[in-house]
Amino acid sequence: MIAYKGFNCGLVCRGYQFHMGLNVTEEANCVRNGFHCAHNPLDCLRYYSDMEKSIYCVVNAGGDIDEDATDSKISCTELTILKKLSRREFFLHALAYMHDHPKAQWAGCVEREIGVARLGYAVVRGKNPKARGCKGDILAIAKESKDTPDIEKVALAIVDGKRLKPDVWYDITLSRCGKPQPSLEWKDGL
C-alpha cells in the first residue's frame, strides 16, 4: 500500500539507517516496533515537523501491517522507499490526499479557514480559506464545496516575494485578499 514516511537527514529514523528500495524487519506493532509510515502525508509532520532537517518519501508498506488509531500511522515489516519528495511535491501529495479523503480525520497541522505559516508552511482548509506566510513559506489551500466537506479546488504556492508577497493574505485563487474578519476567530500574532 502506498504511504508516506519522514526521516532525519540521510534516511535515518530512530537510529535505523534506511536505504532506497526494500527495507525489511521482523515485527510490526505501531506502539513498539516495525517500520512506521502514514497514509496521510501530513501526519508525517507530527513526527518530523522541521522541514529543513527532515526528508519525506513516498513508500510502499508491505508484509505484516499494524494500524494505529491515533492518526493514519501504520507499522509494517517491509518498507520500500520509492521516491524522495521535494517540499512542493510533499504538499501536492497532501492536497491530493485531502481531496481523495475529504471526510478523513484532519492532520494536526491543518487550519480551518485561516492560517499563518509556521515552520515553513501553512495548510488551510475551509469554505473560504486564506493563508499568509514569509518569504520561502509554502501555502497549501483547499476549498471545500459549499454544502459538503468535499474538496472542490486546491492551490499551492511558495511565497517568493515577487508573485506572492510576504505577510499578505491569499485566497484559493492565490489572489490578494483582505485581513480575515474577526468573526472568523482570527488571532493576530499566530
Secondary structure as the mmCIF struct_conf table of DSSP 4:
data_model
#
loop_
_struct_conf.conf_type_id
_struct_conf.id
_struct_conf.beg_label_comp_id
_struct_conf.beg_label_asym_id
_struct_conf.beg_label_seq_id
_struct_conf.end_label_comp_id
_struct_conf.end_label_asym_id
_struct_conf.end_label_seq_id
STRN STRN1 ILE A 2 ASN A 8
TURN_TY1_P TURN_TY1_P1 CYS A 9 LEU A 11
STRN STRN2 VAL A 12 CYS A 13
TURN_TY1_P TURN_TY1_P2 ARG A 14 GLY A 15
STRN STRN3 TYR A 16 GLN A 17
BEND BEND1 MET A 20 MET A 20
STRN STRN4 GLY A 21 VAL A 24
BEND BEND2 GLU A 26 GLU A 26
STRN STRN5 ASN A 29 ASN A 29
TURN_TY1_P TURN_TY1_P3 CYS A 30 ARG A 32
STRN STRN6 ASN A 33 ASN A 33
BEND BEND3 GLY A 34 GLY A 34
STRN STRN7 PHE A 35 ALA A 38
BEND BEND4 HIS A 39 ASN A 40
HELX_RH_3T_P HELX_RH_3T_P1 PRO A 41 ASP A 43
HELX_RH_AL_P HELX_RH_AL_P1 CYS A 44 TYR A 47
TURN_TY1_P TURN_TY1_P4 MET A 51 LYS A 53
STRN STRN8 SER A 54 GLU A 67
BEND BEND5 ALA A 69 SER A 72
STRN STRN9 LYS A 73 LEU A 85
HELX_LH_PP_P HELX_LH_PP_P1 SER A 86 SER A 86
HELX_RH_AL_P HELX_RH_AL_P2 ARG A 87 ASP A 100
TURN_TY1_P TURN_TY1_P5 PRO A 102 LYS A 103
BEND BEND6 ALA A 104 ALA A 104
HELX_LH_PP_P HELX_LH_PP_P2 GLN A 105 ALA A 107
TURN_TY1_P TURN_TY1_P6 GLY A 108 CYS A 109
STRN STRN10 VAL A 110 VAL A 116
STRN STRN11 ARG A 118 ARG A 118
TURN_TY1_P TURN_TY1_P7 LEU A 119 GLY A 120
STRN STRN12 TYR A 121 ARG A 132
TURN_TY1_P TURN_TY1_P8 LYS A 135 GLY A 136
STRN STRN13 ILE A 138 GLU A 144
HELX_LH_PP_P HELX_LH_PP_P3 SER A 145 SER A 145
BEND BEND7 LYS A 146 PRO A 149
STRN STRN14 ILE A 151 ILE A 158
BEND BEND8 GLY A 161 LEU A 164
TURN_TY1_P TURN_TY1_P9 PRO A 166 ASP A 167
STRN STRN15 TYR A 170 TYR A 170
TURN_TY1_P TURN_TY1_P10 ILE A 172 THR A 173
BEND BEND9 LEU A 174 LEU A 174
STRN STRN16 ARG A 176 ARG A 176
HELX_LH_PP_P HELX_LH_PP_P4 GLY A 178 GLN A 181
HELX_RH_3T_P HELX_RH_3T_P2 PRO A 182 LEU A 184
TURN_TY1_P TURN_TY1_P11 GLU A 185 GLU A 185
TURN_TY1_P TURN_TY1_P12 ASP A 188 GLY A 189
#
